[in-house]
Amino acid sequence: MNMISEYFGSMVFNDKVMKEKLPPQIYASLKKTIDEGADLDTEVANAVAEAMKNWALEHGATHYTHWFQPLTGITAEKHESFIAPAPDGGVIMEFSGKALIKGEPDASSFPSGGLRATFEARGYTAWDPTSYAFIKDNTLCIPTAFCSYGGEALDKKTPLLRSMQAIDKQAMRILRLFGHKNVKCVRASSGPEQEYFLVDKRMFDRRRDLVFCGRTLFGAKPPKGQEMDDHYYGVINPRVAAFMADLNEELWKLGVLAKTEHNEVAPAQHELAPIFNVVNLATDHNQLTMEIMQKVASRHGLVCLLHEKPFAGVNGSGKHNNWSIDTDTGIKLLKPGDTPYENAQFLLFLCAVIQAVDEYQDLLRLSVATAGNDHRLGANEAPPAVISIFLGDELTAVLDAIEHETPYNSAEKSQMALGVHVLPKFNRDTTDRNRTSPFAFTGNRFEFRMLGSSNSIACANIMTNAAVADVLRRYADRLEKADHFDGELHALLRESIREHKRIIFNGNGYDDAWIKEATEQRGLHNLRTTPDAMPHLLDKKNVDMLTSLGVFSEAELRSRYEIMLENYCKTVNIEALTMADMARKEILPAVEAYARDLANTVAAKKAVSETIACRYETKTVERLSELADGIDRAAGELEDAMLRYRELAADVTAASCMIRDVILPKMGDLRVVCDEAEVITAKKYWPFPTYSDLLFGVR
């Protein structure tokens, strides 16, 4: 254990290193910038850059990079060496405050959704001092924001930082009303649980759908899947255990608080969960985690699959975003308290979250909308596309008591008062968790379970932070004007509960009856696909809220609408092209070869004796012939649809609707006949590893 404590964070320019390497006055100034947002002057920047360079060189770094998160969903970096020419013909190692604070990567080739013309190349990266620099692959990585020449955000970090600022500002207004004079800031935190699959690299390399798309486009169900529930929390096999041990070491060096690891429900599926962190750091760390997972897997002859649904018929992979808000003094604002005073504060923040999720359920849904996640939502391992909140029976009863102004007896039959009205004392964790709920209260936080495994957690946290900040802003506006705080607070809570309780559902989210009730009786959204969800980003209420809080400009929102739908279309287009190609070049030849050999067997047997029935061979040849024709026909229909799709490609709205309504159903038709062909084709003829091989091949 001592060894881990010695190397944990060893590759991070963290607070401990800064305190050691920086002069006291420089350290104090930098801490004021990090903690309070104070301006960073040139003298401080130069001193930090020099210390950071020297520390990086001591640890073997030769280059530095501004590490940023463009709208591709992954990270980006351009490496610059520390070397500079010396007068004597040699080199010196230099790194200035200017180079630390600002970089200039080419912005023209990153997605911009019309914010930038292709010929307008200039973009800027700006150092984010709230996220520690780190060393990866002998390169000093400096976390940065990424913006255009005109100042528009071209990344996920900038809006996330803006949303954190918004919720901090509005939550602080509320806390001042409750008498918190020592609190300086409120921080949103996250603990993203990361699910993933591991498959053997040699098998991966033989499947072009995995190579090009990250998921299998074909695959008959194996004889055994997850029916026995024997993989979940089962003994981790040695090869996977070695990968996990290596992964932990790499992550711990980078200061990533990897805590929990276990086998997940599906064969070959696993999970890693970190300790909570401020959402900005949690986002950076989760991006690092996904990258390091893939690198470490390669060293072990494995491939880490982060697609939301790499295999049909078994669990897909999600990323549960555990979200909370806390003060710098350690107060958990979503933790039920032991006194009426604490209860009142908790209930106010709880109602703010409930109202935010109800009013902005469309924003939460679209924040997790991708082509991959569309395959997962609503299946047995994921919540439905309908957003709802799980509170548990006790909290729900508490809110009912507030709404109807009736006494509520807790399990201990004790009563508590909020102001002049009767309210209970209640305990945490008195109900079970609801694993079918998209947005579940779990004691002192909410677990947003709709994120896909490859998603950046930035998008979901941006929308959650902004939505809650907007509601808190309205609460603060009202309460600050109140003559009688307690009475106005209780009236506000009653109104909020009455108007937004429709979003609370403690039952089975997989039940068809719930979906019907949610949409027909409660009026909740059921945005099943990305093309269904994304247009709501531009709804007036959403644009007004996000722009008024300064989280996005209207132009930035329109750009993201274009980018998200374009990415959806490109993803499925690649899948469709891959599918047709595999069907024609691999599956059809395999089916024809097996049918031909069976036909030759029939002919050979008949040559020996005309009375031999050859029923199996004849029946199989006939079915294979039918399937070959079906594969050719389905592939042709898909190819024809793709030609029509290309005519619409310039209009992302129309193109995405065609993808949803035409292309994906055609892909489904092609898969059905190909998967049946796999079932009756002899294994030695099948051109690539099967589900049985992939799911049970890591030994």
Long-range contacts (C-beta under 8 A, 24 or more apart in sequence): 4-252, 7-249, 7-252, 7-253, 8-252, 8-253, 8-255, 9-252, 9-253, 9-254, 9-255, 10-59, 10-253, 11-59, 11-134, 11-135, 11-136, 11-253, 11-254, 11-255, 12-132, 12-133, 12-134, 12-135, 12-253, 12-254, 12-255, 13-52, 13-55, 13-56, 13-132, 13-133, 13-134, 13-140, 14-132, 14-255, 15-132, 17-55, 18-48, 18-51, 21-51, 21-52, 21-54, 21-55, 22-47, 22-48, 22-51, 23-47, 30-129, 33-129, 34-129, 34-130, 35-184, 35-185, 35-328, 36-184, 36-185, 40-101, 40-129, 42-97, 44-97, 45-97, 45-98, 45-100, 45-101, 46-96, 46-97, 47-97, 48-97, 48-100, 49-95, 49-96, 49-97, 49-99, 49-100, 50-95, 52-95, 52-100, 52-133, 52-140, 52-142, 53-82, 53-93, 53-94, 53-95, 53-140, 56-82, 56-135, 56-140, 57-82, 57-93, 59-135, 60-135, 60-138, 61-135, 61-138, 61-139, 61-140, 62-138, 62-139, 63-138, 63-139, 63-140, 64-95, 64-99, 64-139, 64-140, 64-141, 64-142, 65-139, 65-140, 65-141, 65-142, 66-103, 66-105, 66-125, 66-127, 66-142, 66-144, 67-141, 67-142, 67-143, 67-144, 68-105, 68-125, 68-143, 68-144, 68-145, 68-146, 68-155, 68-157, 69-146, 69-155, 69-156, 69-157, 69-283, 69-287, 69-456, 69-458, 70-110, 70-111, 70-146, 70-154, 70-155, 70-156, 71-110, 71-111, 71-112, 71-113, 71-154, 71-155, 71-156, 71-560, 71-563, 72-110, 72-111, 73-454, 73-455, 73-456, 73-567, 74-287, 74-290, 74-291, 75-287, 75-288, 75-291, 76-105, 76-110, 76-146, 77-139, 77-141, 78-103, 78-105, 79-139, 100-127, 100-142, 101-126, 101-127, 102-126, 102-127, 103-144, 105-146, 107-146, 107-148, 107-149, 107-154, 110-146, 110-154, 111-154, 111-563, 111-566, 111-567, 112-148, 112-152, 112-154, 112-559, 112-563, 113-558, 113-559, 113-560, 113-561, 113-562, 113-563, 113-566, 114-558, 114-559, 114-562, 115-148, 115-150, 115-152, 115-154, 115-555, 115-556, 115-559, 116-148, 116-149, 116-152, 116-154, 120-148, 120-149, 122-148, 122-149, 123-147, 123-148, 123-149, 123-154, 124-148, 124-149, 128-157, 128-161, 128-280, 130-161, 130-278, 130-280, 130-281, 131-280, 131-281, 131-284, 132-255, 132-281, 134-254, 134-255, 134-288, 136-254, 136-288, 143-284, 152-553, 152-555, 152-556, 152-559, 153-552, 153-556, 156-283, 156-456, 156-458, 156-459, 156-462, 157-280, 157-283, 157-284, 157-458, 159-458, 159-462, 159-551, 159-552, 159-556, 160-279, 160-280, 160-283, 160-458, 160-461, 160-462, 160-465, 161-280, 162-549, 162-550, 162-551, 162-552, 163-188, 163-461, 163-462, 163-463, 163-465, 163-466, 163-469, 163-549, 163-551, 164-188, 164-279, 164-280, 164-465, 165-550, 166-465, 166-466, 166-469, 166-549, 166-550, 166-551, 167-325, 167-465, 167-466, 167-468, 167-469, 167-472, 169-469, 170-469, 170-470, 170-472, 170-473, 170-476, 171-325, 171-333, 171-349, 171-469, 171-472, 173-472, 173-473, 173-476, 173-480, 174-348, 174-349, 174-472, 174-475, 174-476, 174-479, 175-327, 175-345, 177-476, 177-479, 177-480, 177-485, 178-341, 178-344, 178-345, 180-327, 180-329, 180-331, 182-329, 183-327, 183-328, 183-329, 183-331, 184-328, 184-329, 185-327, 185-328, 186-325, 186-326, 186-327, 186-328, 186-333, 187-278, 187-279, 187-325, 187-326, 187-327, 187-328, 188-278, 188-279, 188-323, 188-324, 188-325, 188-461, 188-464, 188-465, 189-276, 189-277, 189-278, 189-279, 189-282, 189-323, 189-324, 189-325, 189-326, 189-445, 190-276, 190-277, 190-279, 190-282, 190-283, 190-321, 190-322, 190-323, 190-324, 190-457, 190-461, 191-273, 191-274, 191-275, 191-276, 191-277, 191-282, 191-321, 191-322, 191-445, 192-273, 192-274, 192-282, 192-286, 192-319, 192-320, 192-321, 192-322, 192-451, 192-457, 193-260, 193-271, 193-272, 193-273, 193-318, 193-319, 193-320, 193-322, 194-271, 194-272, 194-273, 194-286, 194-289, 194-290, 194-293, 194-319, 194-453, 195-264, 195-269, 195-270, 195-271, 195-317, 195-318, 195-319, 195-453, 196-269, 196-270, 196-271, 196-272, 196-293, 196-304, 196-305, 196-306, 196-317, 196-453, 197-266, 197-268, 197-269, 197-270, 197-304, 197-305, 197-310, 197-311, 197-317, 198-240, 198-243, 198-268, 198-270, 198-297, 198-302, 198-303, 198-304, 198-305, 198-698, 199-268, 199-302, 199-303, 199-305, 199-694, 199-695, 199-697, 199-698, 200-301, 200-302, 200-303, 200-694, 200-697, 200-698, 201-297, 201-298, 201-301, 201-302, 201-303, 202-301, 203-689, 203-693, 203-694, 203-697, 204-303, 204-694, 206-688, 206-689, 207-688, 207-689, 207-694, 208-578, 208-581, 208-582, 208-586, 208-688, 209-575, 209-578, 209-579, 209-582, 210-303, 210-305, 210-310, 212-574, 212-575, 212-578, 213-307, 213-571, 213-574, 213-575, 213-578, 214-305, 214-306, 214-307, 214-310, 214-372, 214-454, 215-305, 215-307, 215-309, 215-310, 215-311, 215-372, 215-375, 215-575, 216-310, 216-311, 216-312, 216-691, 216-694, 217-575, 217-578, 217-579, 217-582, 217-667, 217-671, 218-579, 218-582, 218-587, 218-671, 218-674, 218-675, 218-678, 219-311, 219-312, 219-675, 219-678, 219-690, 219-691, 219-694, 220-675, 220-676, 220-678, 220-679, 220-690, 220-691, 221-312, 221-313, 221-691, 222-690, 222-691, 222-692, 222-695, 222-696, 223-692, 224-267, 224-696, 225-266, 225-267, 225-313, 225-314, 225-695, 226-265, 226-266, 226-267, 226-314, 226-315, 229-265, 231-263, 231-264, 231-265, 231-266, 231-267, 231-269, 232-263, 232-264, 232-265, 233-262, 233-263, 234-263, 236-261, 236-262, 236-263, 236-270, 237-698, 237-699, 239-300, 239-302, 239-698, 239-699, 240-270, 240-698, 242-300, 243-296, 243-297, 243-300, 243-302, 244-270, 244-272, 246-296, 246-299, 246-300, 247-272, 247-292, 247-293, 247-296, 250-292, 250-295, 250-296, 251-288, 251-289, 251-292, 254-285, 254-288, 254-292, 255-285, 256-285, 256-288, 256-289, 256-292, 257-285, 258-289, 264-315, 264-317, 265-314, 265-315, 265-381, 266-311, 266-314, 266-315, 266-381, 266-695, 267-314, 267-695, 267-696, 268-694, 268-695, 268-696, 268-697, 268-698, 269-314, 269-315, 269-317, 276-322, 276-324, 276-445, 279-323, 279-457, 279-461, 279-465, 282-457, 283-456, 283-457, 283-458, 283-461, 286-319, 286-456, 286-457, 287-456, 290-454, 302-698, 306-453, 306-454, 307-372, 307-453, 307-454, 308-370, 308-372, 308-373, 308-375, 308-376, 308-452, 308-453, 308-454, 309-372, 309-375, 309-376, 309-379, 311-691, 311-694, 311-695, 312-671, 313-691, 314-695, 315-379, 315-380, 315-381, 316-375, 316-376, 316-379, 316-381, 316-382, 316-452, 316-453, 317-376, 317-452, 317-453, 318-376, 318-381, 318-382, 318-449, 318-450, 318-451, 318-452, 318-453, 319-451, 319-452, 319-453, 319-455, 319-457, 320-447, 320-448, 320-449, 320-451, 321-447, 321-448, 321-449, 321-451, 321-457, 321-460, 321-461, 322-442, 322-445, 322-446, 322-447, 322-448, 323-445, 323-446, 323-447, 323-448, 323-461, 323-464, 324-444, 324-445, 324-446, 325-349, 325-468, 332-444, 334-441, 334-444, 334-445, 334-446, 335-428, 335-443, 335-444, 336-426, 336-427, 336-428, 336-444, 338-425, 339-416, 340-416, 340-417, 340-418, 340-419, 340-423, 343-416, 343-418, 343-423, 343-425, 343-426, 344-418, 344-419, 344-423, 344-486, 344-489, 347-398, 347-402, 347-418, 347-423, 347-493, 348-475, 348-489, 348-492, 348-493, 349-472, 350-395, 350-441, 351-399, 351-492, 351-493, 351-496, 351-497, 351-500, 352-468, 352-471, 352-472, 352-475, 352-496, 353-389, 353-446, 353-468, 353-471, 354-389, 354-496, 354-497, 354-500, 354-501, 354-503, 354-504, 355-471, 355-496, 355-499, 355-500, 356-464, 356-467, 356-468, 356-470, 356-471, 357-387, 357-389, 357-439, 357-467, 357-503, 358-500, 358-502, 358-503, 359-467, 359-470, 359-471, 359-500, 359-541, 360-463, 360-466, 360-467, 360-470, 360-542, 360-545, 361-387, 361-503, 361-524, 361-525, 362-525, 362-527, 362-533, 362-536, 362-539, 362-542, 363-463, 363-466, 363-467, 363-536, 363-537, 363-542, 364-438, 364-439, 364-448, 364-450, 364-460, 364-463, 364-464, 364-467, 365-450, 365-525, 365-527, 365-533, 365-536, 366-463, 366-527, 366-530, 366-533, 366-534, 366-536, 366-537, 366-564, 367-459, 367-460, 367-462, 367-463, 367-464, 368-450, 368-451, 368-452, 368-455, 368-459, 368-460, 369-527, 369-529, 369-530, 369-533, 369-534, 369-564, 369-568, 370-452, 370-454, 370-455, 370-530, 370-564, 370-567, 370-568, 370-571, 371-530, 371-567, 371-568, 371-571, 371-572, 371-575, 372-452, 372-454, 372-571, 373-450, 373-451, 373-452, 373-455, 373-530, 374-528, 374-529, 374-530, 376-452, 377-450, 377-528, 378-510, 378-528, 380-510, 382-449, 382-450, 383-436, 383-437, 383-438, 383-449, 383-450, 383-509, 384-436, 384-438, 384-509, 384-510, 384-514, 384-515, 384-526, 385-526, 385-527, 385-528, 386-438, 386-509, 386-514, 386-515, 386-518, 386-519, 386-524, 386-525, 386-526, 387-438, 387-439, 387-450, 387-503, 387-524, 387-525, 388-437, 388-438, 388-439, 388-503, 388-504, 388-505, 388-509, 388-518, 388-524, 389-437, 389-439, 389-440, 389-441, 389-446, 389-503, 389-504, 389-505, 390-433, 390-434, 390-437, 390-439, 390-440, 390-441, 390-504, 390-505, 390-506, 391-441, 391-504, 391-506, 392-430, 392-431, 392-432, 392-434, 392-441, 392-506, 393-430, 393-431, 393-506, 394-426, 394-427, 394-430, 394-431, 395-426, 395-441, 396-504, 396-506, 398-423, 398-424, 398-426, 399-497, 399-501, 399-504, 400-497, 402-490, 402-493, 402-494, 402-497, 403-494, 403-497, 403-498, 403-501, 405-494, 418-486, 418-489, 418-490, 419-486, 419-487, 419-489, 419-490, 420-486, 420-487, 420-490, 421-490, 431-506, 434-506, 434-507, 434-509, 436-508, 436-509, 436-510, 437-505, 437-506, 437-509, 438-509, 462-551, 465-551, 466-545, 466-546, 466-549, 466-551, 467-545, 469-549, 470-545, 470-548, 470-549, 473-549, 529-660, 530-564, 530-565, 530-568, 530-656, 530-660, 531-565, 531-568, 531-653, 531-656, 531-657, 531-659, 531-660, 532-660, 534-561, 534-564, 534-565, 534-568, 534-656, 535-561, 535-653, 537-561, 537-564, 562-652, 565-652, 565-653, 565-655, 565-656, 566-652, 568-656, 568-659, 569-649, 569-652, 569-655, 569-656, 569-659, 572-659, 572-663, 572-664, 572-667, 573-642, 573-645, 573-659, 573-663, 575-667, 576-638, 576-641, 576-642, 576-663, 576-666, 576-667, 577-642, 579-635, 579-638, 579-667, 579-670, 579-671, 580-635, 580-638, 580-639, 580-642, 580-670, 583-631, 583-634, 583-635, 583-670, 583-674, 584-632, 584-635, 586-687, 586-688, 587-631, 587-674, 587-677, 587-678, 587-687, 588-628, 588-631, 588-632, 588-635, 589-687, 590-681, 590-685, 590-686, 590-687, 591-624, 591-627, 591-628, 591-631, 591-677, 591-681, 591-685, 592-624, 592-628, 593-685, 594-624, 594-681, 594-682, 594-685, 595-620, 595-621, 595-624, 595-625, 595-628, 598-624, 620-680, 623-680, 624-677, 624-680, 624-681, 627-673, 627-676, 627-677, 627-680, 628-677, 630-673, 631-670, 631-673, 631-674, 631-677, 634-666, 634-669, 634-670, 634-672, 634-673, 635-670, 637-666, 637-669, 637-670, 638-663, 638-666, 638-667, 638-669, 638-670, 641-666
